[in-house]
């Protein structure tokens, strides 16, 4: 897997947040190239244990090669959305140390031409993180109604010209299916007015389609809530997000479960259970200037950390 390229964003900051200790159980929900996992393993060996999830076989192959010397690592080819059942099958009742999420697509996925994530490279409309899935960007572009396209472009891409773009896509696919990334990109460019911006006109739409194909936002929200049942007292959740929609989901989940009361204003007596989480940082941690120089995409990364305070 020498062609597998992956830059580990905020490696030290995200792993430092976990306060790794030998003998405890940790989970890396997004193995990727294994950068975070390797640093965790270095800090929890020899008696700690790491469970790492990924659904991308390329990532698993690369990380397996990189981490082959660590005997306390279990790599699981599955979505982190199935964390409850996977840990149960492994005989793990509680995450005693901490859990790390590095959300979004990896550099390898975004730049590997045939995966279809990039509007600048000719490729089939794909965008699947999980290559075993039957649902791809082709289905979204060619089968969604015009109204549904407008909805996802607006909500997931925050695209101001959603209606124009959706209409142009529907008109074009009446003649023949839209099959490639460059076809779609050309439709988007032609459907949007020429305005001064450093962002390519297709950027937001491609992001929206990717989020829809992989159910990214719903998966993050559901899994963060699921994980709360698995955390032992003192365990840490460390989450890196890469766009405002992801960060908003993380912020909302953390805020809700760290708030002491959710009662209606007119309710005289609070009946809420104690909060589950304590926020470690109220404002997100950003990548350093040096890291942004070395890896410009890290400029959008935000790290939020919370600690389980439920016994």
N, C-alpha and C positions, 0 to 999 in steps of 0.2 A: 504493500500500500504506500509506496514511496511518493505517489502522486496526490496523496491525501493532504490537503492544506487546511490547517485550522489554527486560528489565533485565539488563544485563551484570554478572554476579556476580564479585566480586574481580577486576575488570578489570586494575587496575595490578599487583596481587600476582602474578596468573597470567602476565602478559606480562613483568613484571620477571624472573620466574624463568627465562624463556627466554634472557635475556642477548642480546637481538636484535642482530645485526650486519649491516650492509649487505653484499650480495654472497652471502649464504648462502640455503639453501632451508629453508623452514618449512612446516608443515602445521597447519591448524586443522581438526580432525576433526568439529567441530560448529559450523558457521557461525552458525546462529541469526540474530539480528538484525544481526550483523556487528560488534559492539562490540569483541570481542577482535581480530578480523581487522583492523579499522581501525587499532588501536593498533600491532599488529605491522607493518602496511604503512608506517605513519608512521616506524617505527624502522629498517626495512630498505631503504627507497627511497634511490636509484633503481635499484640493481643487484641487490637481493635478490629472491627469488621466494616467493610464498605460494600454496599449493594448499589450497582450502577445500572441505570436504565437507558436504552436507546432502541429506536425502531428502524434506524438506518444501518443496513448491513455494512456499508462502506466504513461508517464510523466505528462499528463494533470490531471490524477486522483490523483497522488501524490502531485502536486503543488496546485490543488484545495483544497485538505485537509489542506495543509500547510498554504495557504493564505486565508482561508475562512473568516477571520475577516475583510478583506479589501474590502470595498464597492466601491472603485474607481478603481477596476481592472476588465478588460474585457479579458477573455481567449478565444482565437479563435482557433478552430481545423481546421487549414489550413496551407498550406505552406507559408512561408514568401515571396515566389515568387509572390504571389497574393496580396501583400500589398496594391497596388493602389486601386484595386476593393474593398478589405475588408474595408479600411479606408473610401472610398467613401460611402459604404453601412452603415457605422457607423456615417456618417455625419461629418467626420473629413476632413478638407481641408488641414491643415498643421500640421506637427510635430513641435510644438513650442519649445520643450525642447531638445529632443535628441533621438537617436536610438542606440541600442546595438545588436551586433551580436556575438554569442559564437559558432563558427563553428565546424563542425565535429560531430562525434558520441559521445554520453554520456557514462559514465562509466557503467550505467545500460544496455545500448544497447550492449556494447562490451562484457560484462560479463554474460549476460543472455543467457544461453546455447542454447535455442531453436531459438534465433535470427540469429545464424549462422555467427557471425562476427569473432569468434575466431577459429584459426586453431588448438588449443590445446584441444578443446572440441567437442565431437561427436554431430553433429547437421545437419539438412537439409541445403543445400546451399540456403541461404536466403539473408541476409544483407540489407533488406529494412528498411529505416527509417519509411516510411509510409506503414503500414501493409495492407492498402486497395489497394495498387498498385498491378497490375497483373504481373509486371516485376521484376524478382529476379536474384540472382547470378546464379541460376540453368540455366537460359536462356543464360546468358553470357558464362558460361563454356561449355554448351552443344550445343549452336546454332551459336555462332560467328565463322567466318572463322578463319583459322590459322593466316592469315595476320592481321585481326582485333584484335585478341588476342595479337599478337606481338606489335601492335600499342598501345593498352591501357596499357599493362605491361610496355612498354618503357616510354610512356608519363606520365602516372599517377602513376606508381610505381618506375620509374627510375631504372628498373630491368635490370642488365647487361646480364643476361642469358635468356632474353625474348624469343628468337627464340627456344632455347632448350626446354623451359617449354611449350610453345605453341604447339610445335610439339608433345611432350609427351602427352599432354592433348587430342589432336586430335586423336592420335593413340589409346589411352585408350578408348575414347568414341565410337570408331568404334565397339568395342566389346559389350559395354553396357553403358548406361548413367552414368555420374558421379553424385552421389546424395548427398554425405555428405562432410562436411568440412574436416574430417580426411582422406577421400579418396583423395581429392584434395591436401591436405598437403603432403601426402605420394608421390603422383606423382611429386610434385615440388621438394621434397627432393631428390628423385631418379634421377631427371633430372639435378640437379645442382652439380658442382664439390665440393668436400669437401675443404672448405677454413676456415682459422681461423677468426672468427667473433663472436661478441656477439649477432648479430641479427639472428633470425631464418630464414632459407631460404624462408619460405612462407610469411614472413611479408609484403614485397613490393607488391607481387602479390595480396594478400588479400586486401591491401589498394587500389590497382588499380581497382579491381573488385567492391569494395564498392563505390568508386568515380563514376564509370561508372553506376552502378545500380541506384544511387541516383542523378546523374547529378550534382554533387556537385560544380565543378568549374564553369560551365556555369551558374548555379543558382546564385552563389555568384556574378559573374561579372554582370549579367543582373539586379539583384536586387539592387546592389550598384548604378548602373546607374539610375534605376527607382526611387530610394529613393531621388535623388537630386531634382527631381521635387516636392517632398513633404516637403522638409526642409524649415523652416522659417529662417529668418536672425538670426544668432547666435546659431542655433541648432547644436548639436554635433553628429558626428558618431563615435562610439567606437567599434572596431572590434578585436576579439581574434581569431587567427588562430593557427592551430596545426601542419601543415607541410609546407614545402617550397613552394609547388605548390599553396596552398591557399594564403599564405603570398604574393607571387609574384603577384597574381591577385589583392589583396587589394592594394598593393604598386603601381601597374601600374595605377589602376583607380584613386587613390588619387593623384598620380603625374600628370596625364593627366589633371585632373580638377582643379589643383592648379597652373598649368603653365600658364603664361600670353600670350604666343604666340605659335601657332602651324603652322605658315606660312612656305612655302618653303623658302629656303635660298635666292633664287634669287628674291623673291617678295619684291618690294620696300616699299610698305605701308602695315602695319598690319591691317587686317580686322577681327581679332579674337574678340569675345565678352570677357568681363572681366572674370577672373577665378571665379568659383563657390565656391571652397574650399580653406581653409588655413590650412596647416599642423600644428598640435599642437606639434607633435614629429616627427622629421625626421628619427630617429632611433627607432626601436620597443622597447617597454618596455617588460622586461622579468620577469618571476616569481621570487620571493625572494628565497634565500637559504633555509629559514625556510619552505616555502610552498613546495619547491621541496622535502625536507625531509619528509614532511607529505604526499605528493601526487606526487611520482616520475614522472608520465606522464605529469605533468605541466612544466617539464623542456623544452619541445618543444614549449610551448605557446608563442605567440608574440602578443602584443597589439599595434595597430596603431589607432591614433585619428586624426580627422579632424573637422574643424568648417565651417559652411556655412557662406559665406561672401557676398552672393548675396541678394540684397534687392528686 
